[in-house]
């Protein structure tokens, strides 16, 4: 199977099949995580809104985490024909008007019109990811998040480095993000090398009216939280399905030690009203840190996430909890028709 690109863009380096075909990237260049490349689609085994794509890639997945994204190449030398718009895999969300401040993002879609690249929802997620880059300035050290929307932010940062001479350094929150950023030529630092981070841009599985988050659907919650805690400000990029009045509809992830998960699960029976499930079951998902993930079904009941976080952290064997309290300062959100930027009143970006 021959690649259809003539330019040495990121997709060409990783390996690419003809438009619309889902193939392992190892067709061209082997990668350590069994990545899959699909044109104009983000294939994430942790994304519950993409059941068809998850099933399509399941035979190659062994708990490695988030698959790599490749979007349409904008270089004139690229011979790839963009995918046509398909049926959306994501249910439309409803805007929650309890949030305080709305600013319409003025972001121009670059290159091929959105309808020709992906469906409308995916195009708006792309636009939201690009809009988040309005917070990025020259000389910044950036926390580079993990997720199906924020990966567009990483791609845009890479484009600006090449085309506009943007000078930034990045601290990746996962191995998948590190590989993507390296392929785009983004200079990287470890968290220890960076020290304080100017701004982190990351995704979220849920966010509430107080800008409190549930994260960890992609399994990178511990590094994501360490990077966010070291940041002067945090911007979340998400679509409006992630906006909720009360946290907990998305199962709360916990990272635990591999030898402690059964004990932790037993102790959580008195804390969590629903099932506590080991992610991956008989073949447990292993995080970048070598831990396991327990997914806790609280339901939309987490009205005091700070208190719950402290309670769970008091359980021996718990490494980290996927509650991010007092960390998020703004949300760039893709809706069905537009991109909104919501800034937390009294936050670090207000």
N, C-alpha and C positions, 0 to 999 in steps of 0.2 A: 504494500500500500504506500503510494508516494504522497508526500505532503504537497499542498497546493500553493504554498507561499514561495516567493522568490526572495523576499527580504529576510534579513536575520533579526526579526523581531522576537519578542519573548516566546510567542507561540511556535515560531519556527525552530527555536532552540530546544523547546520541550518536545516537539513532535506533534503533528497535526494531520488528521485524515481529511478527506473531502467534506465539504460543508454538511452539517447535520449528522455526521456519523460519530458515535461514542466509542472511543478506543483508548487503550492504555497509552500513556505518554511514552512508555518504554519502547514503542515502535521506532522512535528516533533516538532518544537519550534516556537511559534508565535512571529512575529516581528512587530514593529509598523508601517511599511511602506508597508505591503503587498508584500514583496519581492518575486521574482520568482527565482528559481534555475534551470539552465539548464547546463548540463555537457558540458564543453569545449566551451561554447558559452557565449558571454556577451550580455545580453538583455538590451538594453537601449531605453527607450521611446523617448529620445532626439537625437537618432542617425539616421539621415535621410537615411543612406546607408543600414539600416536593415529593410526594409519595411515589410518583411514577419514576422520577429520576433516581430516587433511592433504590427502587427495585431494579432499575436498569443497571446500576453499578454494584449491586449487593454481592455478586459473585466474585468481585475483585476486592471487596472490603474486608479487612481483618482488624477493624478497630483502630485504624490509623488516624481518624479525625476528619478534618475538612479537606475536600478535594480542591484542586487548584482551579482557578477561574481564568479563562482566556476570552477576551472580547475581540470584536472586529478590529483588525489592524488598520490604522489610519494612514499608513505610509503609502505614497503613490506607487511604489514599486511592488506592493503586495498584490498578488494575483487572486487572492481569495474573494469569492463572491459572498456577501453577507447572507445569513439565514433570513428567510422570510418570517414575518410574525406568526407565531403559533398560538395555540390555545393556552390561556394562563393556567399555571399550576397553583396559583395562589388565590384564595378566596378574598373578595373585596373586604376591606375593613371599614369601620365606622369611626369618624373623628370624635374625640372626646373634648368637648368645649370647656371643660373645667380648667384647662391649662390657662395660664395667665397672659402670656405675651406671644403674639403671632407676628412673624415677619415673613412676607412672601419672598422666597429665594429668587434671585434674578440670575439664573444659571443657564447658559446657552449649551444645548447639546451639540457636541462636536462631531463632525464627520457625517456619516450616513444618518438620515432621519430615524428617530426611534422606532417608528412602525416597521421599518425594514430590518432592524437589528433584532429586536425582541418584542414581546407583547408589551402592552401599555404599562402593566405593573412593574415589570422588570426594567423598562425604560425609566420610570420614575424613581426606582431604587437607584439606578445608575446616576440620575440627576441629583438625587439627595447625597450620594456619596461624593460627587463633585462639589456640590454646594458646601459641604463641610470644610472643604479646602479654603473657604473664605476666611477661616480662622488661622490659617497657616501663614507665617511670615518668614522672611529670610533670617537665617541664623538660628532657627529653633531646633531643639531636640524634641522629637515627636515620639510618643507611644503609638505604635502601629497595631491596631486591633485585629480581631479575627471575626469573620462572619460574612454572610452572603450579601450584605449591603456595603459594609465598610471596605470590602475588597476593592470597590470602585474608587474609594478615597485613595487607597494605596496605589492603584493604577494611575490616578490623576496626579499624585505626587511624583511618580516616576516620569510621567509625561512632562510635567513642569520642570523637572530637573534637566531633562534632555532639551526641551524646546525653549524654555524661558530662563535657564540658568539658575533655577532655584537652589539655594544652598541650605540644606537641612541634613540632619542625621536622624536615624530611626532606631527605636528600641522595639523589636518584635515581641508580640505576646504569645506566639505559638511557633512551632516548627514550620507549619504550613505558611504562615505569614513571612517567616524568615526566608524561605525558599522563593516566595513570590517577590519580595523586596529585593533580594539579591539578583534575581533575574532582570529586574527593572533598573538595576544600577543604583539603588538607594544606599548610601553609606550607612552602615549599621554599627551599633554599639550594644554591649550587654548592659543590663540594668546596673551592674556594679561599676562599669566604666562611665555610664552616663551620670550617675548620682541623681541630681534633680532633673526632672523632665518638664519642659515648658508646657506641653499640651499633649494629651492622649485623645485620639479619636478611635472609638470602638463601637461595636454593636451591642445589642441587648436582646434578651428573650422576652422581657416585659419591662415597662416603666410605668410608674404611677404619677398622680398629679404633683407629688412632692419631689419628683425626679429621683426616686429610689428605684433600684433596678434588681431584676433577677438576671444573672448571667451564668454561663457554663454549659449551655446546650451543645457547644462544640468541644467541650472537655478541657478548655484551657483556662478555667476560672482562677487557678492559683497564680499563674503568671500574669493574667489580666489584672488581678487585684493588686498584685505587687507593683505593677507598672502604674496603675491608676493612683495608688496610694503615694507614689513618688512624684506625682504630677501637680503642677500649679493649677491646672484646670482640666476638665474632661468634657468632651463633646461626644454624644451618642448619635449614631446614624441608624435609622430603623424605618420600617414601614408602619402604617397605622394599625396593623394587626397586633403590634406589640404594645399598644397604648391601652392601659386598663385602669379602672377606678381603684382596684385593690389587687395587690400582688398575690400570686399563688396559683392561678389557673395553669401556668406552666410549671411542671414539676421542678421543685427546688433541687439543684445539684449540690452534692457535697463531695469533696475529694477526701479519700481516706487511705490509710496505709493498707497495703495488700494483705498484711497479716492480721488486720484489725477489723475488717469490714463486717464480719458476722457479729462480733461483739457490739460494734457501733449500731448496726441495724437493730439488734435487740434492745439497746438503750433508747433508740429513737421511737420505739413503739409507744412509749409514754409521752412523746412530744408531738409526733406527727399523727394526725387523725386518719390518714390513708395509708396505702401500701408504701413500703420503702423497698425499691428494686435495685439490684446490682446491675448496672448498665452492661449489656453484652451477655448476661446470663452465664451459661456454662463456658463461654469464651469471653471473659471479662474485657471490657474496654480498658486499655492502659494509657494513662496520660503521658504527656511529655516528661513529667516528673517521676514516672514509674509507679503512680498510684492508681487506685480504682475510683470509680464514680458511683455514688448512691443517688438515685433519683427519688425524691420524697414528694408524695402526692398530698399537699396541704389543701389544694383547692383555693379559691379566691378568699382566703381568710387572714392573710398576713397583713394586718393593719398596723402592727408595731414591729417592723423588720429589724430595728436596732436591738430590741429586747430578745427577739427570736435568735438573731445571729449570736449574741453573747451566750445564750442558753445552749445552743448547739456546739459552739466552740469549747464549752466546758466539758464536753464528752470526750474522754480519752480515745485517741485514735483518729479524731477528725483533724484533717490538715487545713481545710479551708471550706467556707460556706459561700454559695453563689448569691449572696445578698450584698449589694453595693449601696451603702447608706451614706449620704452626705458627700458623695464623690462626683456626681454628675451635675454639670453647670448649664448645659444646653442640649437640646435634642433637635436634630435635623431630620424631619419626618416626611416620608413619601406617602401621599394619600392617593386616592383614585384619580384625582384631577390636577394635583399641584404638589409642590414641595414647600413645607412650612418649617421655619426655624423658631423654636421656643426657647427662650432664655429664662433661667430660674431667677426670680426676684431675690435680690440679696446675695446671689451667687458670685463666684469669682469672675464671671464674664459680664455681669450686669452693669 
